[in-house]
């Protein structure tokens, strides 16, 4: 999901945006999801794509839908 022009939000940017809106740091989100903090960091930097199972957990933890995370604005 790399974006050349930088105007569109990637999955990682959206995860970071929703996480900060919920007042969570990466460590807290990692604990909720049962993954490591580096995993969250890698997802947010678009270095790693989460599995569908993890994506569902992320959406639930951040109180948003999967569509909110994956659809381009």
Biopython code that builds the backbone (N, CA, C, O; Angstrom):
import numpy as np
from Bio.PDB.StructureBuilder import StructureBuilder

atoms = [
    (1, "UNK", "N", (0.803, -1.193, 0.000)),
    (1, "UNK", "CA", (0.000, 0.000, 0.000)),
    (1, "UNK", "C", (0.851, 1.263, 0.000)),
    (1, "UNK", "O", (0.489, 2.237, 0.660)),
    (2, "UNK", "N", (1.953, 1.279, -0.708)),
    (2, "UNK", "CA", (2.728, 2.508, -0.739)),
    (2, "UNK", "C", (2.076, 3.502, -1.684)),
    (2, "UNK", "O", (1.558, 3.131, -2.738)),
    (3, "UNK", "N", (2.107, 4.736, -1.302)),
    (3, "UNK", "CA", (1.464, 5.794, -2.070)),
    (3, "UNK", "C", (2.549, 6.748, -2.551)),
    (3, "UNK", "O", (3.304, 7.290, -1.744)),
    (4, "UNK", "N", (2.630, 6.954, -3.856)),
    (4, "UNK", "CA", (3.683, 7.793, -4.418)),
    (4, "UNK", "C", (3.529, 9.257, -4.061)),
    (4, "UNK", "O", (4.509, 9.912, -3.707)),
    (5, "UNK", "N", (2.315, 9.784, -4.148)),
    (5, "UNK", "CA", (2.135, 11.215, -3.939)),
    (5, "UNK", "C", (2.012, 11.610, -2.474)),
    (5, "UNK", "O", (2.053, 12.799, -2.159)),
    (6, "UNK", "N", (1.863, 10.657, -1.581)),
    (6, "UNK", "CA", (1.788, 10.944, -0.152)),
    (6, "UNK", "C", (0.474, 11.561, 0.297)),
    (6, "UNK", "O", (0.280, 11.778, 1.493)),
    (7, "UNK", "N", (-0.428, 11.849, -0.621)),
    (7, "UNK", "CA", (-1.689, 12.500, -0.262)),
    (7, "UNK", "C", (-2.689, 11.513, 0.327)),
    (7, "UNK", "O", (-3.529, 11.886, 1.147)),
    (8, "UNK", "N", (-2.599, 10.276, -0.084)),
    (8, "UNK", "CA", (-3.541, 9.271, 0.393)),
    (8, "UNK", "C", (-2.994, 8.615, 1.653)),
    (8, "UNK", "O", (-1.782, 8.480, 1.825)),
    (9, "UNK", "N", (-3.896, 8.214, 2.519)),
    (9, "UNK", "CA", (-3.488, 7.563, 3.752)),
    (9, "UNK", "C", (-3.335, 6.067, 3.537)),
    (9, "UNK", "O", (-4.158, 5.431, 2.880)),
    (10, "UNK", "N", (-2.279, 5.524, 4.095)),
    (10, "UNK", "CA", (-2.049, 4.089, 4.039)),
    (10, "UNK", "C", (-2.716, 3.429, 5.233)),
    (10, "UNK", "O", (-3.169, 4.101, 6.160)),
    (11, "UNK", "N", (-2.771, 2.127, 5.199)),
    (11, "UNK", "CA", (-3.303, 1.370, 6.334)),
    (11, "UNK", "C", (-2.540, 1.741, 7.602)),
    (11, "UNK", "O", (-3.147, 1.981, 8.646)),
    (12, "UNK", "N", (-1.228, 1.786, 7.514)),
    (12, "UNK", "CA", (-0.410, 2.104, 8.681)),
    (12, "UNK", "C", (-0.717, 3.467, 9.259)),
    (12, "UNK", "O", (-0.818, 3.621, 10.477)),
    (13, "UNK", "N", (-0.866, 4.462, 8.394)),
    (13, "UNK", "CA", (-1.185, 5.809, 8.870)),
    (13, "UNK", "C", (-2.546, 5.842, 9.537)),
    (13, "UNK", "O", (-2.741, 6.539, 10.533)),
    (14, "UNK", "N", (-3.484, 5.092, 8.989)),
    (14, "UNK", "CA", (-4.827, 5.069, 9.584)),
    (14, "UNK", "C", (-4.814, 4.370, 10.935)),
    (14, "UNK", "O", (-5.480, 4.818, 11.868)),
    (15, "UNK", "N", (-4.058, 3.271, 11.052)),
    (15, "UNK", "CA", (-3.951, 2.593, 12.349)),
    (15, "UNK", "C", (-3.376, 3.563, 13.377)),
    (15, "UNK", "O", (-3.892, 3.660, 14.490)),
    (16, "UNK", "N", (-2.315, 4.281, 13.015)),
    (16, "UNK", "CA", (-1.710, 5.252, 13.931)),
    (16, "UNK", "C", (-2.710, 6.340, 14.310)),
    (16, "UNK", "O", (-2.815, 6.716, 15.478)),
    (17, "UNK", "N", (-3.439, 6.842, 13.322)),
    (17, "UNK", "CA", (-4.416, 7.905, 13.579)),
    (17, "UNK", "C", (-5.493, 7.451, 14.561)),
    (17, "UNK", "O", (-5.781, 8.149, 15.533)),
    (18, "UNK", "N", (-6.089, 6.282, 14.311)),
    (18, "UNK", "CA", (-7.138, 5.779, 15.207)),
    (18, "UNK", "C", (-6.562, 5.428, 16.583)),
    (18, "UNK", "O", (-7.228, 5.627, 17.598)),
    (19, "UNK", "N", (-5.333, 4.908, 16.624)),
    (19, "UNK", "CA", (-4.715, 4.558, 17.909)),
    (19, "UNK", "C", (-4.515, 5.804, 18.764)),
    (19, "UNK", "O", (-4.817, 5.801, 19.957)),
    (20, "UNK", "N", (-4.003, 6.871, 18.146)),
    (20, "UNK", "CA", (-3.780, 8.089, 18.925)),
    (20, "UNK", "C", (-5.093, 8.743, 19.332)),
    (20, "UNK", "O", (-5.178, 9.326, 20.413)),
    (21, "UNK", "N", (-6.122, 8.657, 18.485)),
    (21, "UNK", "CA", (-7.441, 9.179, 18.856)),
    (21, "UNK", "C", (-7.998, 8.456, 20.078)),
    (21, "UNK", "O", (-8.710, 9.051, 20.887)),
    (22, "UNK", "N", (-7.672, 7.173, 20.208)),
    (22, "UNK", "CA", (-8.141, 6.383, 21.356)),
    (22, "UNK", "C", (-7.255, 6.588, 22.583)),
    (22, "UNK", "O", (-7.555, 6.071, 23.659)),
    (23, "UNK", "N", (-6.167, 7.338, 22.425)),
    (23, "UNK", "CA", (-5.281, 7.618, 23.550)),
    (23, "UNK", "C", (-4.388, 6.455, 23.921)),
    (23, "UNK", "O", (-3.962, 6.343, 25.070)),
    (24, "UNK", "N", (-4.098, 5.590, 22.967)),
    (24, "UNK", "CA", (-3.252, 4.425, 23.229)),
    (24, "UNK", "C", (-1.863, 4.641, 22.647)),
    (24, "UNK", "O", (-1.713, 5.268, 21.599)),
    (25, "UNK", "N", (-0.846, 4.121, 23.330)),
    (25, "UNK", "CA", (0.465, 4.090, 22.708)),
    (25, "UNK", "C", (0.640, 2.716, 22.059)),
    (25, "UNK", "O", (-0.203, 1.833, 22.221)),
    (26, "UNK", "N", (1.730, 2.546, 21.331)),
    (26, "UNK", "CA", (1.929, 1.287, 20.607)),
    (26, "UNK", "C", (1.995, 0.094, 21.545)),
    (26, "UNK", "O", (1.487, -0.981, 21.225)),
    (27, "UNK", "N", (2.613, 0.276, 22.688)),
    (27, "UNK", "CA", (2.732, -0.820, 23.653)),
    (27, "UNK", "C", (1.362, -1.263, 24.156)),
    (27, "UNK", "O", (1.086, -2.457, 24.271)),
    (28, "UNK", "N", (0.506, -0.279, 24.456)),
    (28, "UNK", "CA", (-0.837, -0.605, 24.951)),
    (28, "UNK", "C", (-1.656, -1.342, 23.895)),
    (28, "UNK", "O", (-2.337, -2.318, 24.209)),
    (29, "UNK", "N", (-1.594, -0.876, 22.638)),
    (29, "UNK", "CA", (-2.323, -1.557, 21.578)),
    (29, "UNK", "C", (-1.783, -2.969, 21.380)),
    (29, "UNK", "O", (-2.548, -3.909, 21.168)),
    (30, "UNK", "N", (-0.475, -3.111, 21.451)),
    (30, "UNK", "CA", (0.138, -4.438, 21.307)),
    (30, "UNK", "C", (-0.357, -5.387, 22.388)),
    (30, "UNK", "O", (-0.647, -6.550, 22.105)),
    (31, "UNK", "N", (-0.458, -4.907, 23.621)),
    (31, "UNK", "CA", (-0.951, -5.750, 24.717)),
    (31, "UNK", "C", (-2.400, -6.178, 24.474)),
    (31, "UNK", "O", (-2.756, -7.335, 24.699)),
    (32, "UNK", "N", (-3.222, -5.250, 24.017)),
    (32, "UNK", "CA", (-4.628, -5.559, 23.737)),
    (32, "UNK", "C", (-4.737, -6.633, 22.653)),
    (32, "UNK", "O", (-5.568, -7.538, 22.738)),
    (33, "UNK", "N", (-3.879, -6.515, 21.631)),
    (33, "UNK", "CA", (-3.953, -7.432, 20.483)),
    (33, "UNK", "C", (-3.204, -8.730, 20.705)),
    (33, "UNK", "O", (-3.411, -9.694, 19.967)),
    (34, "UNK", "N", (-2.341, -8.776, 21.702)),
    (34, "UNK", "CA", (-1.539, -9.971, 21.935)),
    (34, "UNK", "C", (-0.406, -10.108, 20.933)),
    (34, "UNK", "O", (-0.036, -11.215, 20.544)),
    (35, "UNK", "N", (0.148, -8.957, 20.514)),
    (35, "UNK", "CA", (1.297, -8.954, 19.604)),
    (35, "UNK", "C", (2.397, -8.111, 20.244)),
    (35, "UNK", "O", (2.196, -7.517, 21.303)),
    (36, "UNK", "N", (3.556, -8.064, 19.598)),
    (36, "UNK", "CA", (4.660, -7.278, 20.141)),
    (36, "UNK", "C", (4.550, -5.816, 19.722)),
    (36, "UNK", "O", (3.904, -5.489, 18.726)),
    (37, "UNK", "N", (5.183, -4.951, 20.491)),
    (37, "UNK", "CA", (5.230, -3.528, 20.133)),
    (37, "UNK", "C", (5.890, -3.298, 18.774)),
    (37, "UNK", "O", (5.410, -2.473, 17.996)),
    (38, "UNK", "N", (6.994, -4.019, 18.469)),
    (38, "UNK", "CA", (7.579, -3.851, 17.134)),
    (38, "UNK", "C", (6.613, -4.230, 15.997)),
    (38, "UNK", "O", (6.691, -3.670, 14.904)),
    (39, "UNK", "N", (5.720, -5.163, 16.254)),
    (39, "UNK", "CA", (4.726, -5.518, 15.236)),
    (39, "UNK", "C", (3.834, -4.328, 14.938)),
    (39, "UNK", "O", (3.562, -4.034, 13.774)),
    (40, "UNK", "N", (3.375, -3.640, 15.972)),
    (40, "UNK", "CA", (2.535, -2.452, 15.775)),
    (40, "UNK", "C", (3.326, -1.389, 15.027)),
    (40, "UNK", "O", (2.812, -0.775, 14.093)),
    (41, "UNK", "N", (4.566, -1.169, 15.428)),
    (41, "UNK", "CA", (5.416, -0.189, 14.764)),
    (41, "UNK", "C", (5.571, -0.524, 13.278)),
    (41, "UNK", "O", (5.475, 0.362, 12.428)),
    (42, "UNK", "N", (5.806, -1.777, 12.972)),
    (42, "UNK", "CA", (5.981, -2.189, 11.579)),
    (42, "UNK", "C", (4.693, -2.029, 10.774)),
    (42, "UNK", "O", (4.743, -1.668, 9.598)),
    (43, "UNK", "N", (3.556, -2.290, 11.386)),
    (43, "UNK", "CA", (2.270, -2.085, 10.700)),
    (43, "UNK", "C", (2.076, -0.598, 10.424)),
    (43, "UNK", "O", (1.691, -0.216, 9.318)),
    (44, "UNK", "N", (2.338, 0.233, 11.414)),
    (44, "UNK", "CA", (2.132, 1.669, 11.256)),
    (44, "UNK", "C", (3.091, 2.289, 10.248)),
    (44, "UNK", "O", (2.764, 3.305, 9.634)),
    (45, "UNK", "N", (4.263, 1.699, 10.068)),
    (45, "UNK", "CA", (5.226, 2.206, 9.089)),
    (45, "UNK", "C", (5.077, 1.506, 7.734)),
    (45, "UNK", "O", (5.896, 1.693, 6.834)),
    (46, "UNK", "N", (4.023, 0.699, 7.603)),
    (46, "UNK", "CA", (3.747, -0.043, 6.372)),
    (46, "UNK", "C", (4.890, -0.969, 5.974)),
    (46, "UNK", "O", (5.129, -1.211, 4.791)),
    (47, "UNK", "N", (5.590, -1.480, 6.980)),
    (47, "UNK", "CA", (6.646, -2.461, 6.758)),
    (47, "UNK", "C", (6.092, -3.879, 6.854)),
    (47, "UNK", "O", (6.712, -4.833, 6.385)),
    (48, "UNK", "N", (4.914, -4.003, 7.470)),
    (48, "UNK", "CA", (4.271, -5.304, 7.647)),
    (48, "UNK", "C", (2.779, -5.132, 7.438)),
    (48, "UNK", "O", (2.176, -4.174, 7.922)),
    (49, "UNK", "N", (2.194, -6.069, 6.715)),
    (49, "UNK", "CA", (0.745, -6.073, 6.518)),
    (49, "UNK", "C", (0.139, -7.068, 7.503)),
    (49, "UNK", "O", (0.535, -8.233, 7.528)),
    (50, "UNK", "N", (-0.816, -6.620, 8.313)),
    (50, "UNK", "CA", (-1.405, -7.546, 9.288)),
    (50, "UNK", "C", (-2.261, -8.606, 8.601)),
    (50, "UNK", "O", (-2.819, -8.379, 7.527)),
    (51, "UNK", "N", (-2.349, -9.753, 9.237)),
    (51, "UNK", "CA", (-3.251, -10.791, 8.747)),
    (51, "UNK", "C", (-4.682, -10.305, 8.917)),
    (51, "UNK", "O", (-4.931, -9.345, 9.647)),
    (52, "UNK", "N", (-5.614, -10.954, 8.257)),
    (52, "UNK", "CA", (-7.020, -10.580, 8.398)),
    (52, "UNK", "C", (-7.461, -10.701, 9.850)),
    (52, "UNK", "O", (-8.196, -9.850, 10.351)),
    (53, "UNK", "N", (-7.021, -11.743, 10.519)),
    (53, "UNK", "CA", (-7.368, -11.943, 11.932)),
    (53, "UNK", "C", (-6.873, -10.770, 12.785)),
    (53, "UNK", "O", (-7.602, -10.263, 13.637)),
    (54, "UNK", "N", (-5.646, -10.351, 12.550)),
    (54, "UNK", "CA", (-5.091, -9.221, 13.303)),
    (54, "UNK", "C", (-5.787, -7.927, 12.931)),
    (54, "UNK", "O", (-6.015, -7.079, 13.793)),
    (55, "UNK", "N", (-6.129, -7.761, 11.661)),
    (55, "UNK", "CA", (-6.835, -6.565, 11.214)),
    (55, "UNK", "C", (-8.194, -6.445, 11.895)),
    (55, "UNK", "O", (-8.607, -5.350, 12.274)),
    (56, "UNK", "N", (-8.880, -7.560, 12.048)),
    (56, "UNK", "CA", (-10.165, -7.564, 12.761)),
    (56, "UNK", "C", (-9.950, -7.132, 14.208)),
    (56, "UNK", "O", (-10.717, -6.324, 14.733)),
    (57, "UNK", "N", (-8.920, -7.660, 14.853)),
    (57, "UNK", "CA", (-8.619, -7.287, 16.242)),
    (57, "UNK", "C", (-8.281, -5.803, 16.356)),
    (57, "UNK", "O", (-8.713, -5.129, 17.291)),
    (58, "UNK", "N", (-7.504, -5.301, 15.393)),
    (58, "UNK", "CA", (-7.143, -3.879, 15.400)),
    (58, "UNK", "C", (-8.399, -3.023, 15.311)),
    (58, "UNK", "O", (-8.569, -2.081, 16.085)),
    (59, "UNK", "N", (-9.275, -3.348, 14.373)),
    (59, "UNK", "CA", (-10.503, -2.569, 14.188)),
    (59, "UNK", "C", (-11.348, -2.584, 15.462)),
    (59, "UNK", "O", (-11.872, -1.546, 15.867)),
    (60, "UNK", "N", (-11.482, -3.741, 16.091)),
    (60, "UNK", "CA", (-12.263, -3.823, 17.331)),
    (60, "UNK", "C", (-11.622, -3.000, 18.441)),
    (60, "UNK", "O", (-12.309, -2.277, 19.162)),
    (61, "UNK", "N", (-10.307, -3.113, 18.573)),
    (61, "UNK", "CA", (-9.607, -2.389, 19.642)),
    (61, "UNK", "C", (-9.677, -0.880, 19.441)),
    (61, "UNK", "O", (-9.696, -0.120, 20.409)),
    (62, "UNK", "N", (-9.716, -0.449, 18.186)),
    (62, "UNK", "CA", (-9.720, 0.985, 17.895)),
    (62, "UNK", "C", (-11.122, 1.532, 17.658)),
    (62, "UNK", "O", (-11.295, 2.703, 17.320)),
    (63, "UNK", "N", (-12.125, 0.668, 17.842)),
    (63, "UNK", "CA", (-13.537, 1.053, 17.703)),
    (63, "UNK", "C", (-13.825, 1.657, 16.333)),
    (63, "UNK", "O", (-14.447, 2.713, 16.218)),
    (64, "UNK", "N", (-13.364, 0.971, 15.313)),
    (64, "UNK", "CA", (-13.642, 1.397, 13.946)),
    (64, "UNK", "C", (-13.891, 0.145, 13.118)),
    (64, "UNK", "O", (-13.752, -0.974, 13.613)),
    (65, "UNK", "N", (-14.253, 0.334, 11.875)),
    (65, "UNK", "CA", (-14.484, -0.815, 11.007)),
    (65, "UNK", "C", (-13.226, -1.105, 10.191)),
    (65, "UNK", "O", (-12.344, -0.256, 10.062)),
    (66, "UNK", "N", (-13.162, -2.298, 9.651)),
    (66, "UNK", "CA", (-12.060, -2.634, 8.757)),
    (66, "UNK", "C", (-12.077, -1.688, 7.565)),
    (66, "UNK", "O", (-11.022, -1.260, 7.097)),
    (67, "UNK", "N", (-13.259, -1.362, 7.073)),
    (67, "UNK", "CA", (-13.370, -0.420, 5.955)),
    (67, "UNK", "C", (-12.742, 0.920, 6.293)),
    (67, "UNK", "O", (-12.102, 1.532, 5.438)),
    (68, "UNK", "N", (-12.912, 1.385, 7.523)),
    (68, "UNK", "CA", (-12.284, 2.644, 7.937)),
    (68, "UNK", "C", (-10.768, 2.591, 7.776)),
    (68, "UNK", "O", (-10.129, 3.593, 7.454)),
    (69, "UNK", "N", (-10.209, 1.422, 8.003)),
    (69, "UNK", "CA", (-8.757, 1.258, 7.961)),
    (69, "UNK", "C", (-8.213, 1.033, 6.556)),
    (69, "UNK", "O", (-7.106, 1.472, 6.245)),
    (70, "UNK", "N", (-8.971, 0.360, 5.710)),
    (70, "UNK", "CA", (-8.415, -0.036, 4.411)),
    (70, "UNK", "C", (-8.882, 0.802, 3.231)),
    (70, "UNK", "O", (-8.216, 0.815, 2.196)),
    (71, "UNK", "N", (-9.994, 1.495, 3.351)),
    (71, "UNK", "CA", (-10.478, 2.289, 2.226)),
    (71, "UNK", "C", (-9.709, 3.582, 2.106)),
    (71, "UNK", "O", (-9.409, 4.244, 3.100)),
    (72, "UNK", "N", (-9.394, 3.934, 0.870)),
    (72, "UNK", "CA", (-8.728, 5.198, 0.624)),
    (72, "UNK", "C", (-9.736, 6.322, 0.746)),
    (72, "UNK", "O", (-10.914, 6.163, 0.428)),
    (73, "UNK", "N", (-9.253, 7.449, 1.208)),
    (73, "UNK", "CA", (-10.129, 8.612, 1.376)),
    (73, "UNK", "C", (-10.493, 9.231, 0.053)),
    (73, "UNK", "O", (-11.226, 10.220, 0.015)),
]
sb = StructureBuilder()
sb.init_structure("model")
sb.init_model(0)
sb.init_chain("A")
sb.init_seg("    ")
for serial, (resi, resn, name, xyz) in enumerate(atoms, 1):
    if name == "N":
        sb.init_residue(resn, " ", resi, " ")
    sb.init_atom(name, np.array(xyz, "f"), 0.0, 1.0, " ", f" {name:<3s}", serial, name[0])
structure = sb.get_structure()
